[in-house]
């Protein structure tokens, strides 16, 4: 996982500009499969409340989300 992609994805989700997998793929410069992998990683490992709205066909946060990275 590339932390830069996670940060970009988080920023898009926070701004409400994530769109669907194809849009994210283009915006992040990664494959659609990688988008799914990043979303799954963020949900499972970072507890990010990401959901996919089937009506708007967009990913977004279900509630406020603040990701913190410590080393």
N, CA, C and O atoms as a GROMACS GRO file, in nm:
protein
  284
    1UNK      N    1   0.084  -0.118   0.000
    1UNK     CA    2   0.000   0.000   0.000
    1UNK      C    3   0.088   0.125   0.000
    1UNK      O    4   0.186   0.133   0.074
    2UNK      N    5   0.052   0.218  -0.082
    2UNK     CA    6   0.125   0.344  -0.093
    2UNK      C    7   0.050   0.448  -0.009
    2UNK      O    8  -0.065   0.481  -0.037
    3UNK      N    9   0.116   0.500   0.092
    3UNK     CA   10   0.054   0.597   0.183
    3UNK      C   11   0.005   0.720   0.107
    3UNK      O   12  -0.094   0.782   0.147
    4UNK      N   13   0.073   0.757   0.000
    4UNK     CA   14   0.031   0.874  -0.079
    4UNK      C   15  -0.106   0.851  -0.142
    4UNK      O   16  -0.187   0.944  -0.150
    5UNK      N   17  -0.131   0.730  -0.188
    5UNK     CA   18  -0.261   0.698  -0.247
    5UNK      C   19  -0.369   0.699  -0.139
    5UNK      O   20  -0.479   0.749  -0.162
    6UNK      N   21  -0.337   0.645  -0.022
    6UNK     CA   22  -0.433   0.646   0.088
    6UNK      C   23  -0.469   0.789   0.127
    6UNK      O   24  -0.586   0.819   0.149
    7UNK      N   25  -0.371   0.876   0.134
    7UNK     CA   26  -0.397   1.017   0.168
    7UNK      C   27  -0.483   1.084   0.061
    7UNK      O   28  -0.577   1.156   0.093
    8UNK      N   29  -0.451   1.060  -0.066
    8UNK     CA   30  -0.530   1.118  -0.175
    8UNK      C   31  -0.674   1.067  -0.170
    8UNK      O   32  -0.768   1.145  -0.185
    9UNK      N   33  -0.690   0.937  -0.149
    9UNK     CA   34  -0.823   0.879  -0.142
    9UNK      C   35  -0.900   0.938  -0.024
    9UNK      O   36  -1.018   0.971  -0.037
   10UNK      N   37  -0.836   0.950   0.089
   10UNK     CA   38  -0.898   1.010   0.206
   10UNK      C   39  -0.943   1.153   0.177
   10UNK      O   40  -1.055   1.192   0.212
   11UNK      N   41  -0.859   1.230   0.113
   11UNK     CA   42  -0.894   1.370   0.080
   11UNK      C   43  -1.013   1.377  -0.016
   11UNK      O   44  -1.100   1.462   0.000
   12UNK      N   45  -1.017   1.288  -0.114
   12UNK     CA   46  -1.130   1.285  -0.207
   12UNK      C   47  -1.259   1.247  -0.135
   12UNK      O   48  -1.365   1.305  -0.160
   13UNK      N   49  -1.250   1.150  -0.046
   13UNK     CA   50  -1.367   1.109   0.031
   13UNK      C   51  -1.415   1.222   0.122
   13UNK      O   52  -1.535   1.246   0.134
   14UNK      N   53  -1.322   1.291   0.187
   14UNK     CA   54  -1.357   1.402   0.276
   14UNK      C   55  -1.425   1.516   0.198
   14UNK      O   56  -1.517   1.580   0.249
   15UNK      N   57  -1.379   1.539   0.077
   15UNK     CA   58  -1.433   1.648  -0.004
   15UNK      C   59  -1.563   1.609  -0.076
   15UNK      O   60  -1.627   1.693  -0.138
   16UNK      N   61  -1.600   1.481  -0.068
   16UNK     CA   62  -1.721   1.436  -0.137
   16UNK      C   63  -1.703   1.427  -0.286
   16UNK      O   64  -1.799   1.439  -0.362
   17UNK      N   65  -1.577   1.405  -0.331
   17UNK     CA   66  -1.547   1.402  -0.474
   17UNK      C   67  -1.489   1.268  -0.518
   17UNK      O   68  -1.418   1.262  -0.618
   18UNK      N   69  -1.518   1.162  -0.445
   18UNK     CA   70  -1.456   1.034  -0.476
   18UNK      C   71  -1.514   0.971  -0.602
   18UNK      O   72  -1.440   0.920  -0.686
   19UNK      N   73  -1.645   0.973  -0.616
   19UNK     CA   74  -1.706   0.908  -0.732
   19UNK      C   75  -1.704   0.757  -0.718
   19UNK      O   76  -1.695   0.704  -0.607
   20UNK      N   77  -1.711   0.688  -0.831
   20UNK     CA   78  -1.711   0.543  -0.830
   20UNK      C   79  -1.569   0.489  -0.853
   20UNK      O   80  -1.473   0.566  -0.859
   21UNK      N   81  -1.557   0.359  -0.867
   21UNK     CA   82  -1.426   0.296  -0.882
   21UNK      C   83  -1.352   0.343  -1.007
   21UNK      O   84  -1.231   0.364  -1.004
   22UNK      N   85  -1.425   0.360  -1.115
   22UNK     CA   86  -1.362   0.405  -1.239
   22UNK      C   87  -1.309   0.548  -1.226
   22UNK      O   88  -1.198   0.578  -1.270
   23UNK      N   89  -1.388   0.634  -1.164
   23UNK     CA   90  -1.344   0.773  -1.142
   23UNK      C   91  -1.222   0.777  -1.052
   23UNK      O   92  -1.125   0.848  -1.079
   24UNK      N   93  -1.226   0.699  -0.944
   24UNK     CA   94  -1.112   0.696  -0.852
   24UNK      C   95  -0.987   0.641  -0.921
   24UNK      O   96  -0.876   0.688  -0.898
   25UNK      N   97  -1.007   0.542  -1.005
   25UNK     CA   98  -0.895   0.484  -1.078
   25UNK      C   99  -0.824   0.592  -1.161
   25UNK      O  100  -0.701   0.599  -1.161
   26UNK      N  101  -0.901   0.673  -1.230
   26UNK     CA  102  -0.844   0.779  -1.313
   26UNK      C  103  -0.781   0.888  -1.227
   26UNK      O  104  -0.671   0.934  -1.256
   27UNK      N  105  -0.848   0.930  -1.122
   27UNK     CA  106  -0.798   1.038  -1.036
   27UNK      C  107  -0.671   0.999  -0.961
   27UNK      O  108  -0.582   1.082  -0.941
   28UNK      N  109  -0.663   0.872  -0.921
   28UNK     CA  110  -0.549   0.826  -0.842
   28UNK      C  111  -0.438   0.765  -0.927
   28UNK      O  112  -0.328   0.741  -0.878
   29UNK      N  113  -0.467   0.740  -1.054
   29UNK     CA  114  -0.366   0.682  -1.143
   29UNK      C  115  -0.335   0.537  -1.109
   29UNK      O  116  -0.221   0.493  -1.122
   30UNK      N  117  -0.438   0.464  -1.066
   30UNK     CA  118  -0.422   0.322  -1.033
   30UNK      C  119  -0.534   0.244  -1.101
   30UNK      O  120  -0.629   0.303  -1.152
   31UNK      N  121  -0.523   0.112  -1.102
   31UNK     CA  122  -0.624   0.029  -1.166
   31UNK      C  123  -0.751   0.024  -1.080
   31UNK      O  124  -0.749   0.056  -0.961
   32UNK      N  125  -0.861  -0.017  -1.142
   32UNK     CA  126  -0.987  -0.032  -1.069
   32UNK      C  127  -0.970  -0.137  -0.960
   32UNK      O  128  -1.019  -0.118  -0.848
   33UNK      N  129  -0.901  -0.247  -0.989
   33UNK     CA  130  -0.875  -0.351  -0.890
   33UNK      C  131  -0.799  -0.293  -0.770
   33UNK      O  132  -0.828  -0.327  -0.656
   34UNK      N  133  -0.702  -0.205  -0.797
   34UNK     CA  134  -0.627  -0.141  -0.688
   34UNK      C  135  -0.717  -0.051  -0.605
   34UNK      O  136  -0.700  -0.042  -0.483
   35UNK      N  137  -0.812   0.016  -0.668
   35UNK     CA  138  -0.908   0.098  -0.594
   35UNK      C  139  -0.981   0.010  -0.493
   35UNK      O  140  -0.992   0.046  -0.375
   36UNK      N  141  -1.031  -0.104  -0.538
   36UNK     CA  142  -1.100  -0.196  -0.447
   36UNK      C  143  -1.008  -0.240  -0.334
   36UNK      O  144  -1.050  -0.246  -0.218
   37UNK      N  145  -0.883  -0.269  -0.366
   37UNK     CA  146  -0.787  -0.312  -0.264
   37UNK      C  147  -0.762  -0.202  -0.161
   37UNK      O  148  -0.758  -0.229  -0.041
   38UNK      N  149  -0.746  -0.078  -0.207
   38UNK     CA  150  -0.723   0.034  -0.115
   38UNK      C  151  -0.846   0.058  -0.027
   38UNK      O  152  -0.832   0.080   0.094
   39UNK      N  153  -0.964   0.056  -0.086
   39UNK     CA  154  -1.086   0.078  -0.009
   39UNK      C  155  -1.100  -0.032   0.098
   39UNK      O  156  -1.132  -0.004   0.213
   40UNK      N  157  -1.077  -0.156   0.058
   40UNK     CA  158  -1.086  -0.268   0.153
   40UNK      C  159  -0.982  -0.254   0.264
   40UNK      O  160  -1.012  -0.276   0.381
   41UNK      N  161  -0.859  -0.217   0.227
   41UNK     CA  162  -0.754  -0.197   0.327
   41UNK      C  163  -0.794  -0.087   0.426
   41UNK      O  164  -0.781  -0.104   0.547
   42UNK      N  165  -0.842   0.025   0.373
   42UNK     CA  166  -0.879   0.137   0.459
   42UNK      C  167  -0.994   0.099   0.552
   42UNK      O  168  -0.994   0.138   0.669
   43UNK      N  169  -1.090   0.023   0.502
   43UNK     CA  170  -1.203  -0.019   0.585
   43UNK      C  171  -1.159  -0.118   0.692
   43UNK      O  172  -1.195  -0.103   0.809
   44UNK      N  173  -1.082  -0.217   0.654
   44UNK     CA  174  -1.046  -0.326   0.746
   44UNK      C  175  -0.931  -0.292   0.840
   44UNK      O  176  -0.936  -0.328   0.958
   45UNK      N  177  -0.830  -0.224   0.791
   45UNK     CA  178  -0.709  -0.200   0.870
   45UNK      C  179  -0.709  -0.063   0.939
   45UNK      O  180  -0.652  -0.047   1.047
   46UNK      N  181  -0.772   0.037   0.875
   46UNK     CA  182  -0.772   0.173   0.931
   46UNK      C  183  -0.909   0.210   0.990
   46UNK      O  184  -0.927   0.320   1.040
   47UNK      N  185  -1.003   0.117   0.982
   47UNK     CA  186  -1.139   0.140   1.034
   47UNK      C  187  -1.206   0.263   0.973
   47UNK      O  188  -1.283   0.332   1.040
   48UNK      N  189  -1.176   0.289   0.847
   48UNK     CA  190  -1.238   0.402   0.778
   48UNK      C  191  -1.381   0.366   0.743
   48UNK      O  192  -1.406   0.260   0.687
   49UNK      N  193  -1.477   0.453   0.775
   49UNK     CA  194  -1.619   0.423   0.753
   49UNK      C  195  -1.661   0.450   0.608
   49UNK      O  196  -1.751   0.531   0.583
   50UNK      N  197  -1.598   0.382   0.513
   50UNK     CA  198  -1.626   0.403   0.371
   50UNK      C  199  -1.745   0.317   0.332
   50UNK      O  200  -1.751   0.198   0.363
   51UNK      N  201  -1.840   0.379   0.263
   51UNK     CA  202  -1.953   0.305   0.207
   51UNK      C  203  -1.969   0.344   0.061
   51UNK      O  204  -1.919   0.448   0.016
   52UNK      N  205  -2.040   0.260  -0.012
   52UNK     CA  206  -2.071   0.289  -0.152
   52UNK      C  207  -2.221   0.311  -0.161
   52UNK      O  208  -2.300   0.223  -0.126
   53UNK      N  209  -2.260   0.428  -0.208
   53UNK     CA  210  -2.401   0.462  -0.223
   53UNK      C  211  -2.446   0.416  -0.362
   53UNK      O  212  -2.401   0.471  -0.462
   54UNK      N  213  -2.534   0.318  -0.367
   54UNK     CA  214  -2.578   0.265  -0.496
   54UNK      C  215  -2.667   0.361  -0.573
   54UNK      O  216  -2.678   0.350  -0.695
   55UNK      N  217  -2.730   0.455  -0.504
   55UNK     CA  218  -2.814   0.552  -0.573
   55UNK      C  219  -2.731   0.657  -0.645
   55UNK      O  220  -2.758   0.689  -0.761
   56UNK      N  221  -2.630   0.712  -0.576
   56UNK     CA  222  -2.545   0.814  -0.637
   56UNK      C  223  -2.424   0.754  -0.708
   56UNK      O  224  -2.353   0.824  -0.781
   57UNK      N  225  -2.402   0.623  -0.686
   57UNK     CA  226  -2.289   0.551  -0.744
   57UNK      C  227  -2.156   0.615  -0.707
   57UNK      O  228  -2.068   0.636  -0.791
   58UNK      N  229  -2.143   0.647  -0.577
   58UNK     CA  230  -2.022   0.712  -0.526
   58UNK      C  231  -1.980   0.651  -0.392
   58UNK      O  232  -2.063   0.607  -0.313
   59UNK      N  233  -1.849   0.651  -0.372
   59UNK     CA  234  -1.796   0.617  -0.240
   59UNK      C  235  -1.798   0.742  -0.155
   59UNK      O  236  -1.781   0.853  -0.206
   60UNK      N  237  -1.820   0.725  -0.026
   60UNK     CA  238  -1.810   0.837   0.067
   60UNK      C  239  -1.796   0.782   0.208
   60UNK      O  240  -1.812   0.662   0.232
   61UNK      N  241  -1.765   0.871   0.300
   61UNK     CA  242  -1.758   0.833   0.440
   61UNK      C  243  -1.899   0.835   0.498
   61UNK      O  244  -1.978   0.925   0.471
   62UNK      N  245  -1.929   0.734   0.578
   62UNK     CA  246  -2.059   0.721   0.643
   62UNK      C  247  -2.073   0.820   0.760
   62UNK      O  248  -2.184   0.857   0.797
   63UNK      N  249  -1.960   0.860   0.815
   63UNK     CA  250  -1.956   0.957   0.925
   63UNK      C  251  -1.820   1.027   0.920
   63UNK      O  252  -1.736   0.992   0.836
   64UNK      N  253  -1.799   1.123   1.007
   64UNK     CA  254  -1.671   1.193   1.011
   64UNK      C  255  -1.559   1.093   1.028
   64UNK      O  256  -1.572   0.994   1.102
   65UNK      N  257  -1.450   1.119   0.961
   65UNK     CA  258  -1.337   1.027   0.967
   65UNK      C  259  -1.207   1.106   0.972
   65UNK      O  260  -1.183   1.195   0.890
   66UNK      N  261  -1.125   1.074   1.068
   66UNK     CA  262  -0.993   1.135   1.078
   66UNK      C  263  -0.891   1.022   1.086
   66UNK      O  264  -0.887   0.946   1.182
   67UNK      N  265  -0.808   1.012   0.984
   67UNK     CA  266  -0.705   0.909   0.983
   67UNK      C  267  -0.579   0.965   1.045
   67UNK      O  268  -0.536   1.076   1.013
   68UNK      N  269  -0.521   0.887   1.134
   68UNK     CA  270  -0.396   0.927   1.199
   68UNK      C  271  -0.292   0.820   1.176
   68UNK      O  272  -0.319   0.700   1.190
   69UNK      N  273  -0.174   0.864   1.141
   69UNK     CA  274  -0.065   0.771   1.118
   69UNK      C  275   0.045   0.800   1.216
   69UNK      O  276   0.094   0.913   1.225
   70UNK      N  277   0.085   0.699   1.289
   70UNK     CA  278   0.194   0.718   1.384
   70UNK      C  279   0.303   0.616   1.354
   70UNK      O  280   0.275   0.507   1.303
   71UNK      N  281   0.425   0.649   1.386
   71UNK     CA  282   0.535   0.560   1.353
   71UNK      C  283   0.607   0.514   1.467
   71UNK      O  284   0.703   0.438   1.453
   0.00000   0.00000   0.00000
